[in-house]
């Protein structure tokens, strides 16, 4: 049996606050391709925010929903840009699925960049602790090797505006017609 090749989707991964949603929207406009946020899809299906899903059903339940959604994306014929939740690649089975679903772009950001972007965001349970920067550093240290293993291409977003990040991605994808 022939091995199934990678899909035409673009899968944006990275820590929360790295710019996946914003870059996904800009990339969607440039590539004339629909963009979807997997966290929003899950929230719509469950009819509650992710924080509530975690509280009521637990993280394991939520992670299973992510795996189910990635399986649907893999089995789908549609071509899209997907912004994945920051923790999605942490599950081993999700890593393989993400890699099969399309070209994986890792938006890499330093803990300081993440903290600076999210320090006033009161909707992030991760930051509701005594040392949010320390927590961010620990999670990024753990997740970065996972993101890097999954990525076909990595863009460091530190000190760059969205257009610079977008240009790097478009050049990688061979879709930059601005030059």
N, C-alpha and C positions, 0 to 999 in steps of 0.2 A: 504494500500500500504506500502511495506517495505521501511524503510529509507535507502537511498543510503549510503554505507560505504565509508570511506576515500580511496582515490586512493593510488597507490604505489609510487607516485612522492615524491621527496624531494624538499621542497620549502624553499629557503634561503632568509631570510629577514634581514633588518638592515639598518642603516644609510649609506649614500654614504661614501665610503672609509673604510667600516668595513671589507672588504675582501670577499664579496659575490662572485665576479667573480673569483678571484684567488682560493678560497676554492672550488668553484663549479668545476673548472677544475681538481683540485687534487682529489676531491671526485669522479668525473666522471671516472678518471683513476682507482681508487681503487675499485669502484663498477661495473666497466665495463658497465656504463650506460651513455647515451648521456646527455650533459649539454646544456642548452639554456639560454640566457640572454634576458629577456623580453624587455628591452629597445632596444636591437639590433634588435629583431624581429620587433618591431614597427618602428624603423628607416628604416629597409629594406622595409617594406610594404609601408611606406609613402615616401620613397626615399628622405629623408632629416634627418638631425640630430635633436635630441630632442629639442635643443635650438631653432632651426628654427621653429619646430612645435609649440613651446610655443609662439614665436614671431608672426607667421603668423596666427595661428588658435586659440591660447589661451590655458590656462591650462585646462579648462573644456573639450575641445576637446580631449586633450591628455589623461586625466583621463578616458574619455569614451572609448578610444582605449585600455587602460589597462583593463578595465572591460570586454570589448568584448574578449580580448585575454584570460583572466582568465576563462571566460565562455567556450571558445574553449578547453582550457586545461582540464577543468572539464569534458567536454563531450567527450574527447579523450580517447582512450584505451591505448595509449602509456605510457610507464614508462620512466620518465626523471628526471633530476635534473634541477630545474629552479632557476636562480638568478633573483630576482625581484628588480625593481627600488625602491629606498629608500622611495619614497612617495606613492607607490602602496597601502600599507595597510591603509593609512589615510582615504580613501573613505570607508564608512560604508559597502556598498554592496560588496566591494572587500575583506573586512575582512572575511565575511562568505564564499566567494568563495575560498579564500586562504586556509582556514581551511578544506574545503571539498576536495581540490585538492591533498592533500598529507600530509606527515609529515613536520611540519613547524619548521625550525631551525632558531633561532634568533642569529645573530652575534652581540653581544653587545660591543660597544666601547665607551670610554669616549670622551667628546668633545676635550680634549687635544690630545688624540690619533688620532682622525679624523683630527684635525688641523695640527698636525705634518706630517701626511701622505699626506695631500692635499695642504699644504701652497704654494707649487711651481707649482701647477696644474692650468694653465691658461684657461682650458676648462670648469671649474666649475663656472657657473654664480653666484652661492650662495656665493662664496668667493670673488667676485668682488664688495666688499663694504668696508666701512670705518673700520668696526670691524668684520672681518670674524669669529673670535673665539666666540665673543658674539652672532653672528647670529647662529653659530653651536650649542652653548649652549641652546639657546631659542628653536630651532627646535627639538633638542634631548629631551629636557624637555617635549615638547608637544607630540612627537612621541613615546617615550619609553613605556608609559603605553599601547599604541596601539600595539606595537610590542610584548609586554609581554602577552597581552590577546590572541594574535594569536598563540603564540609559544607553541609547544609541548616540546621543549627543548631549553635552552639558553646557549650559550657559551660566556664567557667574553674573548675578544681577546686582551685586554690590556696586554702588556708585554710578549705576547706569540708569538712564530714563527708559521708559517702556519702548520708545521707538528704537533705541539702540539694541535692546534685547530682541525685539521683533525682527530687526534687520539681520541679526546673527542667525536666528531660527530660519528665516526665509532663505538666506544664503546657504545654510546647511541643506534645506529641503530642495534647493535648486529652483526656488520660486520667486526670487527677487528680481522684479522687472524694473526697479528704480534706477538701475545703473546703465 
